[in-house]
Amino acid sequence: MTPLPDSRAAHTDTSIYSIFMRYYLRFLIKFIGVGLNP
């Protein structure tokens, strides 16, 4: 199930996008938590 190293290296944009989405979701969850619990 693990992707090949060459294919993973070719999809560097998707990895950067996944990291960005991870931080964005973390910020979104923290923002919602503050909104629900002022």
PDBQT receptor file of N, H, CA, C and O in Angstrom, charges set to zero:
ATOM      1  N   MET A   1       0.832  -1.208   0.000  1.00  0.00    +0.000 N 
ATOM      2  CA  MET A   1       0.000   0.000   0.000  1.00  0.00    +0.000 C 
ATOM      3  C   MET A   1       0.866   1.258   0.000  1.00  0.00    +0.000 C 
ATOM      4  O   MET A   1       0.377   2.344  -0.309  1.00  0.00    +0.000 OA
ATOM      5  N   THR A   2       2.147   1.122   0.343  1.00  0.00    +0.000 N 
ATOM      6  H   THR A   2       2.544   0.240   0.594  1.00  0.00    +0.000 HD
ATOM      7  CA  THR A   2       3.024   2.297   0.371  1.00  0.00    +0.000 C 
ATOM      8  C   THR A   2       3.404   2.701  -1.046  1.00  0.00    +0.000 C 
ATOM      9  O   THR A   2       3.755   1.846  -1.859  1.00  0.00    +0.000 OA
ATOM     10  N   PRO A   3       3.337   4.007  -1.354  1.00  0.00    +0.000 N 
ATOM     11  CA  PRO A   3       3.668   4.467  -2.705  1.00  0.00    +0.000 C 
ATOM     12  C   PRO A   3       5.156   4.341  -2.980  1.00  0.00    +0.000 C 
ATOM     13  O   PRO A   3       5.961   4.308  -2.050  1.00  0.00    +0.000 OA
ATOM     14  N   LEU A   4       5.526   4.270  -4.254  1.00  0.00    +0.000 N 
ATOM     15  H   LEU A   4       4.872   4.296  -5.010  1.00  0.00    +0.000 HD
ATOM     16  CA  LEU A   4       6.939   4.163  -4.621  1.00  0.00    +0.000 C 
ATOM     17  C   LEU A   4       7.642   5.495  -4.369  1.00  0.00    +0.000 C 
ATOM     18  O   LEU A   4       7.022   6.552  -4.490  1.00  0.00    +0.000 OA
ATOM     19  N   PRO A   5       8.932   5.455  -4.019  1.00  0.00    +0.000 N 
ATOM     20  CA  PRO A   5       9.686   6.687  -3.731  1.00  0.00    +0.000 C 
ATOM     21  C   PRO A   5       9.682   7.654  -4.908  1.00  0.00    +0.000 C 
ATOM     22  O   PRO A   5       9.548   8.863  -4.720  1.00  0.00    +0.000 OA
ATOM     23  N   ASP A   6       9.831   7.116  -6.141  1.00  0.00    +0.000 N 
ATOM     24  H   ASP A   6       9.939   6.134  -6.294  1.00  0.00    +0.000 HD
ATOM     25  CA  ASP A   6       9.886   8.007  -7.301  1.00  0.00    +0.000 C 
ATOM     26  C   ASP A   6       8.539   8.689  -7.536  1.00  0.00    +0.000 C 
ATOM     27  O   ASP A   6       8.493   9.872  -7.872  1.00  0.00    +0.000 OA
ATOM     28  N   SER A   7       7.445   7.946  -7.362  1.00  0.00    +0.000 N 
ATOM     29  H   SER A   7       7.483   6.985  -7.090  1.00  0.00    +0.000 HD
ATOM     30  CA  SER A   7       6.123   8.533  -7.563  1.00  0.00    +0.000 C 
ATOM     31  C   SER A   7       5.836   9.563  -6.469  1.00  0.00    +0.000 C 
ATOM     32  O   SER A   7       5.220  10.597  -6.727  1.00  0.00    +0.000 OA
ATOM     33  N   ARG A   8       6.286   9.274  -5.253  1.00  0.00    +0.000 N 
ATOM     34  H   ARG A   8       6.786   8.435  -5.043  1.00  0.00    +0.000 HD
ATOM     35  CA  ARG A   8       6.066  10.218  -4.161  1.00  0.00    +0.000 C 
ATOM     36  C   ARG A   8       6.886  11.487  -4.389  1.00  0.00    +0.000 C 
ATOM     37  O   ARG A   8       6.428  12.588  -4.085  1.00  0.00    +0.000 OA
ATOM     38  N   ALA A   9       8.103  11.332  -4.924  1.00  0.00    +0.000 N 
ATOM     39  H   ALA A   9       8.476  10.437  -5.171  1.00  0.00    +0.000 HD
ATOM     40  CA  ALA A   9       8.950  12.496  -5.201  1.00  0.00    +0.000 C 
ATOM     41  C   ALA A   9       8.349  13.331  -6.331  1.00  0.00    +0.000 C 
ATOM     42  O   ALA A   9       8.527  14.548  -6.374  1.00  0.00    +0.000 OA
ATOM     43  N   ALA A  10       7.636  12.669  -7.243  1.00  0.00    +0.000 N 
ATOM     44  H   ALA A  10       7.491  11.681  -7.208  1.00  0.00    +0.000 HD
ATOM     45  CA  ALA A  10       7.028  13.386  -8.362  1.00  0.00    +0.000 C 
ATOM     46  C   ALA A  10       5.806  14.173  -7.900  1.00  0.00    +0.000 C 
ATOM     47  O   ALA A  10       5.395  15.126  -8.561  1.00  0.00    +0.000 OA
ATOM     48  N   HIS A  11       5.228  13.780  -6.772  1.00  0.00    +0.000 N 
ATOM     49  H   HIS A  11       5.563  13.005  -6.235  1.00  0.00    +0.000 HD
ATOM     50  CA  HIS A  11       4.042  14.465  -6.267  1.00  0.00    +0.000 C 
ATOM     51  C   HIS A  11       4.396  15.292  -5.037  1.00  0.00    +0.000 C 
ATOM     52  O   HIS A  11       3.792  15.139  -3.975  1.00  0.00    +0.000 OA
ATOM     53  N   THR A  12       5.382  16.170  -5.195  1.00  0.00    +0.000 N 
ATOM     54  H   THR A  12       5.872  16.294  -6.057  1.00  0.00    +0.000 HD
ATOM     55  CA  THR A  12       5.786  17.007  -4.060  1.00  0.00    +0.000 C 
ATOM     56  C   THR A  12       4.715  18.047  -3.764  1.00  0.00    +0.000 C 
ATOM     57  O   THR A  12       4.538  18.451  -2.615  1.00  0.00    +0.000 OA
ATOM     58  N   ASP A  13       3.994  18.484  -4.808  1.00  0.00    +0.000 N 
ATOM     59  H   ASP A  13       4.138  18.155  -5.742  1.00  0.00    +0.000 HD
ATOM     60  CA  ASP A  13       2.956  19.489  -4.608  1.00  0.00    +0.000 C 
ATOM     61  C   ASP A  13       1.834  18.936  -3.731  1.00  0.00    +0.000 C 
ATOM     62  O   ASP A  13       1.293  19.653  -2.890  1.00  0.00    +0.000 OA
ATOM     63  N   THR A  14       1.484  17.668  -3.923  1.00  0.00    +0.000 N 
ATOM     64  H   THR A  14       1.923  17.084  -4.606  1.00  0.00    +0.000 HD
ATOM     65  CA  THR A  14       0.408  17.080  -3.133  1.00  0.00    +0.000 C 
ATOM     66  C   THR A  14       0.829  16.942  -1.682  1.00  0.00    +0.000 C 
ATOM     67  O   THR A  14       0.007  17.104  -0.780  1.00  0.00    +0.000 OA
ATOM     68  N   SER A  15       2.105  16.643  -1.445  1.00  0.00    +0.000 N 
ATOM     69  H   SER A  15       2.773  16.511  -2.178  1.00  0.00    +0.000 HD
ATOM     70  CA  SER A  15       2.582  16.501  -0.069  1.00  0.00    +0.000 C 
ATOM     71  C   SER A  15       2.566  17.849   0.632  1.00  0.00    +0.000 C 
ATOM     72  O   SER A  15       2.176  17.946   1.795  1.00  0.00    +0.000 OA
ATOM     73  N   ILE A  16       2.995  18.900  -0.086  1.00  0.00    +0.000 N 
ATOM     74  H   ILE A  16       3.312  18.821  -1.031  1.00  0.00    +0.000 HD
ATOM     75  CA  ILE A  16       2.970  20.250   0.493  1.00  0.00    +0.000 C 
ATOM     76  C   ILE A  16       1.525  20.657   0.763  1.00  0.00    +0.000 C 
ATOM     77  O   ILE A  16       1.230  21.281   1.782  1.00  0.00    +0.000 OA
ATOM     78  N   TYR A  17       0.624  20.298  -0.157  1.00  0.00    +0.000 N 
ATOM     79  H   TYR A  17       0.863  19.791  -0.985  1.00  0.00    +0.000 HD
ATOM     80  CA  TYR A  17      -0.789  20.627   0.013  1.00  0.00    +0.000 C 
ATOM     81  C   TYR A  17      -1.377  19.901   1.214  1.00  0.00    +0.000 C 
ATOM     82  O   TYR A  17      -2.194  20.465   1.941  1.00  0.00    +0.000 OA
ATOM     83  N   SER A  18      -0.964  18.648   1.428  1.00  0.00    +0.000 N 
ATOM     84  H   SER A  18      -0.300  18.190   0.837  1.00  0.00    +0.000 HD
ATOM     85  CA  SER A  18      -1.468  17.881   2.572  1.00  0.00    +0.000 C 
ATOM     86  C   SER A  18      -0.971  18.488   3.875  1.00  0.00    +0.000 C 
ATOM     87  O   SER A  18      -1.713  18.553   4.855  1.00  0.00    +0.000 OA
ATOM     88  N   ILE A  19       0.290  18.937   3.890  1.00  0.00    +0.000 N 
ATOM     89  H   ILE A  19       0.893  18.884   3.094  1.00  0.00    +0.000 HD
ATOM     90  CA  ILE A  19       0.829  19.571   5.100  1.00  0.00    +0.000 C 
ATOM     91  C   ILE A  19       0.092  20.880   5.365  1.00  0.00    +0.000 C 
ATOM     92  O   ILE A  19      -0.232  21.191   6.512  1.00  0.00    +0.000 OA
ATOM     93  N   PHE A  20      -0.175  21.651   4.302  1.00  0.00    +0.000 N 
ATOM     94  H   PHE A  20       0.089  21.398   3.371  1.00  0.00    +0.000 HD
ATOM     95  CA  PHE A  20      -0.892  22.912   4.457  1.00  0.00    +0.000 C 
ATOM     96  C   PHE A  20      -2.301  22.669   4.985  1.00  0.00    +0.000 C 
ATOM     97  O   PHE A  20      -2.769  23.383   5.871  1.00  0.00    +0.000 OA
ATOM     98  N   MET A  21      -2.976  21.660   4.438  1.00  0.00    +0.000 N 
ATOM     99  H   MET A  21      -2.596  21.080   3.717  1.00  0.00    +0.000 HD
ATOM    100  CA  MET A  21      -4.330  21.350   4.892  1.00  0.00    +0.000 C 
ATOM    101  C   MET A  21      -4.314  20.874   6.332  1.00  0.00    +0.000 C 
ATOM    102  O   MET A  21      -5.263  21.126   7.075  1.00  0.00    +0.000 OA
ATOM    103  N   ARG A  22      -3.243  20.184   6.743  1.00  0.00    +0.000 N 
ATOM    104  H   ARG A  22      -2.472  19.980   6.139  1.00  0.00    +0.000 HD
ATOM    105  CA  ARG A  22      -3.149  19.708   8.125  1.00  0.00    +0.000 C 
ATOM    106  C   ARG A  22      -3.073  20.889   9.089  1.00  0.00    +0.000 C 
ATOM    107  O   ARG A  22      -3.760  20.910  10.111  1.00  0.00    +0.000 OA
ATOM    108  N   TYR A  23      -2.233  21.875   8.758  1.00  0.00    +0.000 N 
ATOM    109  H   TYR A  23      -1.675  21.858   7.928  1.00  0.00    +0.000 HD
ATOM    110  CA  TYR A  23      -2.128  23.053   9.616  1.00  0.00    +0.000 C 
ATOM    111  C   TYR A  23      -3.414  23.870   9.572  1.00  0.00    +0.000 C 
ATOM    112  O   TYR A  23      -3.830  24.434  10.584  1.00  0.00    +0.000 OA
ATOM    113  N   TYR A  24      -4.050  23.933   8.386  1.00  0.00    +0.000 N 
ATOM    114  H   TYR A  24      -3.712  23.475   7.564  1.00  0.00    +0.000 HD
ATOM    115  CA  TYR A  24      -5.280  24.702   8.241  1.00  0.00    +0.000 C 
ATOM    116  C   TYR A  24      -6.402  24.082   9.065  1.00  0.00    +0.000 C 
ATOM    117  O   TYR A  24      -7.167  24.798   9.710  1.00  0.00    +0.000 OA
ATOM    118  N   LEU A  25      -6.505  22.755   9.046  1.00  0.00    +0.000 N 
ATOM    119  H   LEU A  25      -5.884  22.173   8.521  1.00  0.00    +0.000 HD
ATOM    120  CA  LEU A  25      -7.537  22.087   9.834  1.00  0.00    +0.000 C 
ATOM    121  C   LEU A  25      -7.270  22.271  11.319  1.00  0.00    +0.000 C 
ATOM    122  O   LEU A  25      -8.207  22.433  12.102  1.00  0.00    +0.000 OA
ATOM    123  N   ARG A  26      -5.993  22.246  11.718  1.00  0.00    +0.000 N 
ATOM    124  H   ARG A  26      -5.233  22.114  11.082  1.00  0.00    +0.000 HD
ATOM    125  CA  ARG A  26      -5.651  22.441  13.124  1.00  0.00    +0.000 C 
ATOM    126  C   ARG A  26      -6.053  23.847  13.571  1.00  0.00    +0.000 C 
ATOM    127  O   ARG A  26      -6.575  24.031  14.670  1.00  0.00    +0.000 OA
ATOM    128  N   PHE A  27      -5.804  24.841  12.703  1.00  0.00    +0.000 N 
ATOM    129  H   PHE A  27      -5.380  24.692  11.809  1.00  0.00    +0.000 HD
ATOM    130  CA  PHE A  27      -6.187  26.217  13.015  1.00  0.00    +0.000 C 
ATOM    131  C   PHE A  27      -7.706  26.345  13.059  1.00  0.00    +0.000 C 
ATOM    132  O   PHE A  27      -8.251  27.043  13.914  1.00  0.00    +0.000 OA
ATOM    133  N   LEU A  28      -8.390  25.667  12.132  1.00  0.00    +0.000 N 
ATOM    134  H   LEU A  28      -7.947  25.100  11.437  1.00  0.00    +0.000 HD
ATOM    135  CA  LEU A  28      -9.844  25.744  12.069  1.00  0.00    +0.000 C 
ATOM    136  C   LEU A  28     -10.464  25.127  13.319  1.00  0.00    +0.000 C 
ATOM    137  O   LEU A  28     -11.405  25.682  13.885  1.00  0.00    +0.000 OA
ATOM    138  N   ILE A  29      -9.939  23.979  13.752  1.00  0.00    +0.000 N 
ATOM    139  H   ILE A  29      -9.174  23.527  13.292  1.00  0.00    +0.000 HD
ATOM    140  CA  ILE A  29     -10.456  23.322  14.953  1.00  0.00    +0.000 C 
ATOM    141  C   ILE A  29     -10.214  24.198  16.181  1.00  0.00    +0.000 C 
ATOM    142  O   ILE A  29     -11.083  24.317  17.045  1.00  0.00    +0.000 OA
ATOM    143  N   LYS A  30      -9.029  24.810  16.255  1.00  0.00    +0.000 N 
ATOM    144  H   LYS A  30      -8.324  24.713  15.553  1.00  0.00    +0.000 HD
ATOM    145  CA  LYS A  30      -8.719  25.675  17.393  1.00  0.00    +0.000 C 
ATOM    146  C   LYS A  30      -9.630  26.900  17.381  1.00  0.00    +0.000 C 
ATOM    147  O   LYS A  30     -10.090  27.338  18.436  1.00  0.00    +0.000 OA
ATOM    148  N   PHE A  31      -9.897  27.460  16.191  1.00  0.00    +0.000 N 
ATOM    149  H   PHE A  31      -9.524  27.105  15.335  1.00  0.00    +0.000 HD
ATOM    150  CA  PHE A  31     -10.757  28.637  16.070  1.00  0.00    +0.000 C 
ATOM    151  C   PHE A  31     -12.187  28.295  16.478  1.00  0.00    +0.000 C 
ATOM    152  O   PHE A  31     -12.842  29.077  17.167  1.00  0.00    +0.000 OA
ATOM    153  N   ILE A  32     -12.674  27.118  16.049  1.00  0.00    +0.000 N 
ATOM    154  H   ILE A  32     -12.142  26.483  15.489  1.00  0.00    +0.000 HD
ATOM    155  CA  ILE A  32     -14.030  26.695  16.410  1.00  0.00    +0.000 C 
ATOM    156  C   ILE A  32     -14.110  26.437  17.913  1.00  0.00    +0.000 C 
ATOM    157  O   ILE A  32     -15.114  26.759  18.548  1.00  0.00    +0.000 OA
ATOM    158  N   GLY A  33     -13.057  25.857  18.480  1.00  0.00    +0.000 N 
ATOM    159  H   GLY A  33     -12.241  25.595  17.964  1.00  0.00    +0.000 HD
ATOM    160  CA  GLY A  33     -13.047  25.586  19.915  1.00  0.00    +0.000 C 
ATOM    161  C   GLY A  33     -13.127  26.879  20.715  1.00  0.00    +0.000 C 
ATOM    162  O   GLY A  33     -13.820  26.944  21.730  1.00  0.00    +0.000 OA
ATOM    163  N   VAL A  34     -12.415  27.911  20.257  1.00  0.00    +0.000 N 
ATOM    164  H   VAL A  34     -11.852  27.857  19.432  1.00  0.00    +0.000 HD
ATOM    165  CA  VAL A  34     -12.463  29.203  20.948  1.00  0.00    +0.000 C 
ATOM    166  C   VAL A  34     -13.839  29.834  20.770  1.00  0.00    +0.000 C 
ATOM    167  O   VAL A  34     -14.349  30.486  21.682  1.00  0.00    +0.000 OA
ATOM    168  N   GLY A  35     -14.438  29.643  19.600  1.00  0.00    +0.000 N 
ATOM    169  H   GLY A  35     -14.024  29.114  18.859  1.00  0.00    +0.000 HD
ATOM    170  CA  GLY A  35     -15.755  30.217  19.335  1.00  0.00    +0.000 C 
ATOM    171  C   GLY A  35     -16.832  29.559  20.192  1.00  0.00    +0.000 C 
ATOM    172  O   GLY A  35     -17.759  30.230  20.644  1.00  0.00    +0.000 OA
ATOM    173  N   LEU A  36     -16.718  28.257  20.419  1.00  0.00    +0.000 N 
ATOM    174  H   LEU A  36     -15.964  27.711  20.052  1.00  0.00    +0.000 HD
ATOM    175  CA  LEU A  36     -17.708  27.553  21.225  1.00  0.00    +0.000 C 
ATOM    176  C   LEU A  36     -17.464  27.771  22.709  1.00  0.00    +0.000 C 
ATOM    177  O   LEU A  36     -18.405  27.771  23.502  1.00  0.00    +0.000 OA
ATOM    178  N   ASN A  37     -16.196  27.959  23.090  1.00  0.00    +0.000 N 
ATOM    179  H   ASN A  37     -15.432  27.959  22.445  1.00  0.00    +0.000 HD
ATOM    180  CA  ASN A  37     -15.863  28.154  24.501  1.00  0.00    +0.000 C 
ATOM    181  C   ASN A  37     -15.117  29.477  24.685  1.00  0.00    +0.000 C 
ATOM    182  O   ASN A  37     -13.889  29.494  24.768  1.00  0.00    +0.000 OA
ATOM    183  N   PRO A  38     -15.862  30.585  24.748  1.00  0.00    +0.000 N 
ATOM    184  CA  PRO A  38     -15.232  31.900  24.895  1.00  0.00    +0.000 C 
ATOM    185  C   PRO A  38     -14.632  32.074  26.279  1.00  0.00    +0.000 C 
ATOM    186  O   PRO A  38     -14.061  33.123  26.577  1.00  0.00    +0.000 OA
TER     187      PRO A  38
